[in-house]
Amino acid sequence: MQRQLFAFAGDYDAEADRWIDDQEGQFSIHNPLLFVFIGDKSLDALNAVYDMGQKKWHNGKGVLYVHFYTDKTVSREKENVFSLQLSAPVADRRKIRKDLHGKFYEDTRRLVELNRAVRQVSNRIAEYGSMYSSFQRLNIAVATRADDPCNVLLPEIVLLLRTVLSESFKLIQTDLYGLIQEKQGEEEHAYSASMGISFLNELELYQSRSYSFNAMLLVTEDQMSLPAVHGPAPLFDLVYLLSDKNEQGIFPDASMETNYEIICNMSLLKNRKIVDDFDHRQEPYNNQHFRQHINPAEAKGSIYSTAGFSKIKRPNQAIALTVIYYFYQSFLAKLSEQSKTDKRSIAQLLQLDSDALDRKVSGLLPRQEKLEEMNALLSDYISFDELKKLNLGQAEEQMYGRHADVFFDEHFARAAASRLHEYDCESELREIMDRRIVDNPTYGLYCAYAWTSEREDAVIFQELRSMIRDTAKLLEDARSQLQQLRQESVEQQSFQRIPFMNKANVKKFSRHFFQQVYGQKMDILFYETKLNLLKRYENAVEKLHMSLKAKVDRLHELEKLMKDACRQSVSEANDYLGRNIAEYYRTVVTEIIQDIQAKRGENFYFDERYIGNVVPLIASGVEPLLRRLMEVCRQEIFTYPQFRQSFEDELLQRANVTVRFEDKDHVLSKEELYRDLNQRLEDQATVHIDVYNYTHKHRYEEKYFFADFDSEFIRYAFAIDKGSRMYKLGCVHEKKNSGIEKLNIMGGFQLEDLMYYRNGKKYYETYKEGGFEFHPEPV
């Protein structure tokens, strides 16, 4: 269930990211875009960029992905992902790159398959042409890990793709993203660094202005070969080197994942659909402009770029879990509140009040009229004069012996006991409880549970035990009265006597005797039966409570699960952007519930549109109830305007929710908030490469926000250093409310400026001297 909760939070997070004021505000790719991932080590990048493209871009389903690999590719089929296998290299790591290169040219059959697959990619791009605003230019984004041996085939793969695709496109722009993983284990550090330097040395050759390439790469199904020709010119328009270590020499958390976001956002920046209403107000990204600024005329050698990326995002997952938790808590509070009802009303609802129980007991006893049948009992002869000298007990002994007592026991006491035994008060109570309490929106499950508990303030047990005490006292009194009655003399009895009519007087006494003595025994039988029935109800209520407790325990188990998930998620977001989530959204949920109550009444929870009857939902577990709560939050709670605020407004309100009225001096102002956000974005967007500052002479920077251009924060960010900034600042307009992103681009450095290159050269040279062959031909 915890997985379900976090999946619900993830779904809300994705939905919040997608929510926009109008469809035009969402990012769209302008020209066709092809991602090419080279090597098994680029698989993580492929999966990440694929997921981001599907999620972020309106026409993301039209983007294609090609993976060149030797052993490991996508584990499941993904739409528009082509996996093209290269010939496996030898196991000898001393010459793995050189062997891969040689096998590529030797395996003609594999080359034919690659040609066929590349043409399939070309055809698929044409099939998706209607999804793009323009079909004149193709953008190719190539990504590879620097230490992956497959990138020895970089020019072959790129030029095979470009040569085939140039048959469909007049213009093809190709960029390379070289991913550098500097954080290595001790065993692989030197070898990995040597592989990476090998790649960079080859890259230096590919990016030179004099680079040329000519190889027979186009192979037809009839084994006819045609050349792929390039140059003299650099192989790539721009090369971005992205490390897991930033410019400050620090390994940020999830830095390689941030590099994948840089690839995704750079591809969008270069190839997005222009929104005229916004782009005319700020200078958009211009690829040619950037290239000119990082390639000064006097520069010698190849020039490279890098980037940094940051995002500040509303903690949507923590918010979703907080909201569902407080909504559920309010539902439980409503259930608990319903249990406070007048005791007599509860007893009457369950037919356990004294009058109802008396009627039930009367129904279990033989009718009072059946006492008349005792008058037909035969008695031993005794004169009335003798009777007058006896008390009632002695008179019964003389007249009937044990016959009258046996008759009463058989026709009254045993009959009542039999009926009581057959009476299923437990089923009756359960049926009444379900019909009148549990299934009644006015009361519900929690009422049934609370009323049947054995706490001191427990309603039903109090009532039953009170009646048990009263009935036991009445039974004791009735038995005492019978004893006293049997001691009374016949002479004292008031019944009609007829002078000189011995037999008639005996008969009249006999009728009087049964009415008085056995009438009293009927009262005793009534109290005995009632007492037994009350004890059976007490036992039935106890059993019923145990079954209700099991259901209520499920409700509280779910509450604890939600609380733990909520705390965990809030704890993970417990920084500047995650503060006061619980305090703020408890208030929001309260406001929303009050609004729903005003529209639909106090008991809206029990409407089928909301939760309804909770009992069927937890009959076999709480999963159905959890799913219902999630659905209610999606359809009835998250639709409120409190969840449609801009990122900045929501954060400002949340930041100040705990400030008391008398503490106005501690209220965070908008300007302070914007200042903090702007600084946070800039600090986290430090470029992902460690460059020697004193050797880096031609540093050029551009910075782009991905946000609503009309937001107050963006206006603040553009104004804060206007007139003094040394970089180009732009904004990629997106009508969104879940966060702000920033992409910093920096270019103008060379390989010798990189700490990674400087540190890795010694390993590269040493491995070469030790017999390692990193290149197919000398570089």
N, C-alpha and C positions, 0 to 999 in steps of 0.2 A: 504493500500500500504506500510505503514511503516513495517507491519509484513512481507510482501513479501521481502522488502529490508533486514531486519534482518535475514530472512530465507535464502536469497541468501548469506549473509555474513557467516552464520552458515555452509552452504553447502561448501563454499570455505575453511572455517576453517577445516572441516572434510576432504576435499580432500587434503589440504596441509599436514595434519597429515598423510594421507595414502601414500603420494607420497614418493617413495623410488627409489634408483638406480637399485636395483634388487630384485626379489621376495624373495630370500633367506635371505634378510636383515630383513624381517618382523618377528615379534614375532610369534612363534608357540608353542602350548602346546605339551609336549613330551608324557606323559602318560595320560590316561583318568582322568578327573577332575570333581568332584561333589561338588557343593556348597549346604550347608544345612543351612537354615535360620529358627531359632526357635523363635516363638512368633510374635504377631501382630506388636510389636514395631520394628521388624527387616525388615518390608516391604520396608522402604526407602533404606535400605542397599541392599536389593535384586534388586530393580529397578536400582539403581546406578551401582552395580557390573555387572548386566546383560548388561546394555547399554555399559559399558566400555569394557567388554569382546567381545561383538559383533563388536565393533569398532576397538579394538587394536590387536586382535589375528587373525592370518590368518585362523586358524581352530576353531575359537570361536563358530561356529554353532554346534560344537560337544560337547560343555560343557553343563552339565545338572545342573538344579537348583531345589531344593525341599524346599517348604515352609510349615512348621507346624504352624498352626494358630487356633484360636478359633472363631474369628469374621471377621477379615479383611485380605484380600489377594489381589493379583493383580487384577486390575479393568478390564483388557482385557486379552484375551488369548495370551500368549507369547509362542513361540516355545521352547520346552524342559524345560518348567517350570511346575512342578507338585505341586499343592496345596493340602495338606493333612490336613483335619480339625480334631482337637481334640475335645473331649467332653467339652462343655461349663461349666465353674466353677460356683459356687454359687455367688450371688451378694455381699455377706458379705466379705468385703476386709480384715477382721481380719484373715481369714483362706483360702484365695483364692488359695494360693500355695498348701497347704495341700489338699484342696478339688480337685484341678486339678489332683494331683498325685493319689488320691483314685479313681476318676472316670475313669482314664486311665485303671486301672486293673479291675474295675467293669463292664465296657462296653465292653463285649466280641465281640459284633457285630462290634463295631468301630475298635477293634483290628484286627479282620479279614480283614476289609477294608484296614487298614494300611498295613497289610502283603501283600495283593494283590497289593496295589499301589507301595510298595517298590520293589516287583518283576517286576512290569512294568518298574520301573526305571532301574533295573538291565538289563532287556531285551533291553531297549533303549540304554544304554551304549554299549552293545554288538553290536547293529546295527551300531553305529558310530565308531566301532573299526578301520576301514580303514583310518579314519581321523588322527590317531595318529601314531607316529613313533614306539611306543612300547605299548604292551598291557599286560605287566607283573605286573604292579603295578597300584593301584588306589589311587589317592589323594583325600581326603575328607577335605574340609574347612568348619567348622561349625562356624556360627556367631549368636550371640544373644545379646540383650540388657541386662545389668546386672539387671535392675529393672523390667524386663518382667517376670510375674509369670510363663510363659510356660517353662522357663529354669529349673524348678523343675524336669522336665522330661528329662533332658539332658542325663543321662546315658541310660535310656530306649530307647530314640530315636537313639542315636549313636550306641548302641549295637544291636538294631533291624536292622539298616542299615548294620552294619559291618558283622553281622552273615549271612544275606541273600547274601550280595555282596561277602563274602569270598568264596562262592560256585563257583564264576567266577574268582576271583583274588587270586593269591598266597600271594601278599603283599598289605596291605592297610595302608597308612599313614594318620593319622587323626590329624588335628590341630584345635584349638579353638581360635576364635577371640571374646573376651569379650568387648562389647562396653559400655562405661560408660559415661552417660550424667550428668555432675556435675552442669551444668547451668540449674537450675530449677526455677519454680515460687515459691513464698513464701508459698502458700497453700500446695504444694505437696513435698516440699523439704525433710522434715523429713521422710515421709512415703517412698518416692522414695529411699532415702539413706538407710533405713532399708531393703527394698527389695534387693538393690544392695549388702549390706553386707551379707544378707542371701545367695545370690548366691555365693559370694566369699568364705564364710565359707564352703559351700558344695563343691566348687571347690577345696579347700584345701584338702578335703577328697578324691576327685576323683584323684588328682594328687600325692597322697602319694604312695610310693613304695609297700605298703601292701594292696592297694585297691583291693577288689574282688567284683564281682557281679554275681548273679545267679538268673534268673527269667524266668518264663514261658511266653516268649514274642512271640515265633513262634506259630501261630495258623493257622491251615489249614481250608479249606472250610467246613470240617466235624467236626469242633470244637475240633480237636486233637491238644494238646499243646506240644511244645518242648521247652527246656531251651535255653536261651542265656547266655553264660558263659564268664566271663572275670577275669583275674588276677591270682595271685596278681601282679599288675603292674599299673603304672599311666594310666588313661583313654586316655589321649592325648599325642602325641609325644611332642608338644610344645603348650603352651598357651600364646597368645598375649593379653595384656590388653591395650585397646586404649580408652583414654578419650578425651572429647572435650576441656580439659585444658592441656596445654603442661608443660614441665619440669620447665619452668620459672614461672609457676603459672598464665599464661595468657590464655584467651580464644581467640585464633586466629579466624579471619573471616573464615566462612565455615569449621570449624575444623572437624565436623562430616563427611562432604563430603570428606575431606582429609583422614579420617579413612577408608572410602570406597575404596579410591584409594590405600591405604596401603594394604587392603585385596586383591585387584586385583593384585597389583604388587608383594606382597609376594608370592601369589599363582603362579605367573609366574616365579619368581626367583627360587622357589623350583622345578619347573616342566617345565622348558623351553627346547625347542629343542636346543641342543648344536651346535654351529657353530665352527667347528674345527679350521678353519683358524684364528679365533680370540681368542678362549678360551685358546689355548695353550700359548698365550702371557701374560695372567694374570690369577691369581688363581680364579676359579669360586666359586660360593657359594656351600658349603658342609654342608648339614643339620646335619650330625653326628658330624662334627667338631664343629659347633656352639653349639650343645647340650652339648658336652663335656666341652667346655669352660665356659658355664654358670652354670654347675652343678659340682662344686668341690667336692672331696670325703668327705671333712669335713663338708659340708653344711647339716644342719638339716632342715626338712620341705620342702615344695614344692617351686620350683623355677619358675619364670615367666619372660616373655619377653615383649617388647613393640617396637614401631617403630615410625619414623617420616618421612615425605615425603614432598618434595618440587619440584616445576617445574618452570622453566622460559621458557616462550613460546612467540614466535613471535606473536604480536597482529593481527592475521590474519583477524579477523572480521573488525577491524578498517581499515586495509589495503584494504580489498575488497571494503568497502563502500567509501573509499577515491579514489580508482582507478576508480570506476564506476562514481563517481561524477565528477572527472576531465576529464574523457573521454567524458561525456555528455556535460560538460562545453565547451570543445573544439569543439564539434559538433555544439552547439549553436553559438559559435564564428564564425564558418565557415558560418553558415546561415546568421549571421549579416554582415559578410564581403562581401557576395555576393550582398548586397543591394547597394553597391557603384558603380553605372553604369552611363554612360552619359545620361542626361535627354532625349535628342532627341531619343536615342536608346530605352528608356523605352516607350516613346510615340508611336514610330513606332511599337514596339512589341505588344502594346495593341490597335493599330489602332486608336490612339487618337491624332496623329499629325495633323497639320492643313490641309495637303493635303488629308489625309484619311477622315477627317471630311467633307471637301468640297465635296468629292465624295459621301459621305453618304447623305448630304443635297441635292445635285443635284438629287440623286435617289429618294428623297422624293417629289420633286417639279415636276409639269407638265413640259413637254419638252418645250423648248423655241419656237419651231415651232408652238406650240398651240396658240401663240399670233396672228398668221396669221388668225385664225378663227374670231378674233375680226373685221377684215376688212369686214366681212359679216354683221355686225350690220347695221340696217337701221337708217339713220340719217334724221333729219328734214331739209327741203330745206332752203338753205341760199346761196346767191351768193358769188363768190370768192372775189368780191370787198368789200362786207360787212365783210367777214372774215379777210381781211387784216387789218381792223381797230381794231381787237380784239387781246387780248393776248391768250395764249394757254388754260388757265383755262376757259376764257369766251367762247372761240371757242367750247370747249367740252360741255359746258352748252347749247349753242345754238344748237349744232348738235345732242347731245345724251342725254342730261339731266342726269339722274342717271343710264341709261341703261348700259353704258360701265362699270361703277364702280361696278354695281350689277353683271354683267357678270364675271368680274375679281374675285370678291369676291367668287362667286359660283364655278367657274371652276378652279380657281387657289388657292386662299387663303384657302378656305374650304377643297379642295382636299389635299393640303399640310398638313393642320392641322389634317385631318383624318389619313393620312399616318403616321404622326408623333405620333399620339395617339396609333396607332396599332403597331408601331415599339417598340419591347421589347429590349431596349438597355441594361437593367439590366441583362437579361439572356444572351445576346450576350457577354457582358463584362465579366460575370462570366465564361462563356465557354472559352473565349479567355484567361482569367487569369489562369484558371486551366490548359488549354492545353499548353500555351506558357510560363507560369511562374511557377505556383505551381508544376506542374508535370515535369518540366524541371530541371534536375540535376544542370544545370548551374546557376539557380536562386533559385527556391524553395519557400516554404511557407513564410519564414521570409522576403524575398524580397517583395512578394506580400503585406505583412503586412506593411512593412516600407514604400513602395512606395505609399500606399493608405492612409497613416496617414495624419493628418492636422498640423503636426509640420511645423515650418518655413522652414525647409529644405525638406519638403515633395515634392516628385517629381511630382506626377500626379496632385495633387491639384494645385500646382504652375503653371503647364502647362495649366490646364483647366481654372484657374482663369485669367491667362494672356490672353488666347484666348477669354474669356468672356469679358474682358475689351476692347480688340482690336475690337471684333465684335460689341460691343455696340457702340464704337466710329465710326466704319464704318456705322452702322445703322443710327446713328445720322447724319452723313455726307450725307448719301444717302437721308434721309428725307429732309434735308436742300437743297440738290441739286434739289429734286423734286419741292420743293416750289419755288425755283428760276426759274426752268424750266417753271413752269406754269405761271410765270409773264412775260416771254418773249413774244414778239409780233409775230403774224403769219407772218408779213411782213419780220421779221428778219430770219425766218427759211430758211435753205438751202435745197430745194428740187426742182426738175425739174418742170418748168412752161411752159405751151404751150399757146402762145398768142391766144386770142379770143376763147379759149376753156374752158368756165366757169365750166362745169360739170367735165371735165377731171382734171382741176386744183384742184377742191374740193376733187376729189377722191385721187389725189396724196398727197394732204395735209393730208387727213384722214390716209393714210398708214404711212406717216411720223410721224404723231401725235402718233399713237399706238406704233411705234417703239421707239420713244423717251420717251414719258410720261409713257406708260405701260411697256416699257423696263426697265425704272428706277424703276417702282413699282415692277417689277420682282426682281430687285437687292435688293430692300427693303425686299421683301418676303424671299429672300434667307438669308439675314442677320437675319431677325426675326426668321426664322426656325432654323438657325444655333445657334442663341442665346438660343432658347428654348431647342434645343438638348443638347447644352453644359451644361445648368442648370440641365437637366435630367441626364446627365452623372455625373455631380457633386453629385447629390443625389444618383445615383447608386453606385458611388465610396464610398460614405459615408456608405451606407448600407453594401457594400461588405467588407469594412474595419472592421465594427462591427463583421461580421461573422468570418473574419480572426483573429481579436483580441481575440475572444473567444478561437480559436485554439491555438494562441500564448500564451495566458494566461495559458492554460493547460501546455504548454512546460515550462513556468517559475514556475508554481506551482510544477511541478515535480522537477525542479531544486532546489527550496526551500526545498522540502521534502527531497531530497538527501543531501542537505547541512546540514539540521538539524540532520539527521540520522548520517551523517559523523562526525559532531561536537560532538554529544552525544557519539558515539563509541570511538572517539579519546580521549575525556575527560575521559572516563572510563579507558582508557589505558594510561593515561597521567602520567606515572611515569618513572622510569629509562628505562624500556623496551618499552615505548610508545612514546618517544620523537621524534620530527621532522618527524612524519609520513606524515603530509601534505606537508612539504617542500620537502622531499625526493621523495615521490611518484608522486608529481606534475611533478618533473623532469623526473621520469621514464616514466610516461604517455606521456610526450612531446617527449621523445626519441623514444618511440614505434610508435607514430603517424608519426613522421618524417620518420621512417623506412618504414611504410606502404605506405606513400605518395610516397616515392622513388620507391617502387615496383608497386603501383597501381594507382598513379596519385593523384592530389590535391583533386579530387572529389570522393575519395574512399568511403566516408561516404554513398553516395547515391547508391552504388552498393548493389544489393540484398543480397550479402554475408555479408554485414554489416547492415546498418540501412535501406537503400532503401528510398522509398517515405514515408515521415513521416506522411502525411495527413491521409491515410487510418488507420494508427496505432493509431491516436488520434481521430478518427471519433466519438467514443462513450465514450471516456475517455482515460486516459494515461496508463492504465494497460498493453495493448498490447505493447506500446512503451517501458515500463519498462521491460517487459519480453524479448523484443528483445535486449535491452541494456545488460541485464544480460547474454543472450546467446552469444552475441558478446564478452563480457568480458571473459566468460568461454572458448570459442573456439578460439578467436583471440588475446586476450591480456594476459591472465594468462599463456599461453603456452610459453611466452618469457623467456629467461634464467634469466632475472632479478628476476623472481619469483621462481627460482630453486637454489638460493644461499644457502649456509649453514647458519644456524642460526647466527653464530658468524660473518660471513662476512657481512651479511645483516645489522646486528645491528651496526657494526663498521662503515659501509658506512653511515648509517642513522644518527649515532651520530655525524659524522663529516661533514654532508652536508651543514650546515650553517656556517662552519668556512671559513672565507675569506682567500685568498692566502697570504695576508700580516700578518695573525694571525697564522702562523705555530706553534707557541709555545703552542697554545691551542688545537692542534689536539690530540685526544685520541688515544694512542698507543694500539696495540694488547695486550701487556702485562698488561696494566692498565685495559683494558676491561676484560681480562681473570681473573685478580685478583678480580675485582668487582663481576663478575659472580660467581666465586667460593665461595666468601664470602657470597653472597646473597643466593646461594643454601644451604650452610651449616647453615646459620642463620634460614632459613625457614624450615629446616628439623629437628628441635628440636623435640625430642621424645614426644609422646602424653600421658604422664603420669607424675604426680607430685610426685617425689621420694625424700625422706629424704636423703640427701647426706651422712650424717655422719653414717647412719645405713646401707647404701648400700655398702657392703664390696667387693662384687665380680662382679663389673661392667665389662661387656665385650661388645665391640662394633664392628660392621662391617658396612661398608658403600659402596653403589653401585650406580654408575651412570648408567642411561639408555640413551645411546647415541652412536654415531659413534666412535668406538674405535680408528680409524685412524685420528680423527679430531685433529686440533692443540690444541683446548681447553682441550681435555681429556689428551693429552700428557703433557700439562702444569699442570693439576690437579694432575697427577700421580707423577710429578717431584718435585712439590713445597715443600713437606715435606718428601720426600723419605729419609729413614735412621733415621728419628726421630719420625715417626708416631707411635702411641700406639694402632692403630686399623687396622683391615684388610680392604683393599681398592680393589674394583673390578669394572668391567664395563660390563654391559649386552649390547652386541653389537646390535644396531639397526641402519640401514642405513636410517636416517631421517634428515630432514632439518628444521623442524618447532620449535624445542626447545630441552631442556635438562631436564632430571628428575633425582632426587637423592633420594635414600631410605636409611635411617639410621636405623640399627637394634641394639637394646640394650637389654641385658638380664643379669640375675644373681640376681635379687632382689626378696624379699618375700613380703607377704601381709602386714606385719608390717612396711615395708619401705614406704608404700603408704600413702600420705596425705589423700586421699579419704577414705582409710580404717580406719585410725586413727580418722578422723573427724566423720565418720559415725557410729562407734561402739556405741557411747553414745545413738544415736537415736535407734539403733537396740536393745540394752539392755533395754532401757526404754519401747519400744513398746512390747517387750517380757514380761516384767513385767506387762504391762497393758493388757495382755491377747491375744495378737496377736500370731498366730501359723504360723510360717514361713516355717517349715520343716515337712515332713511326719513322720520323726522320729528324735529323738534328735541328734544333731551334736556336 
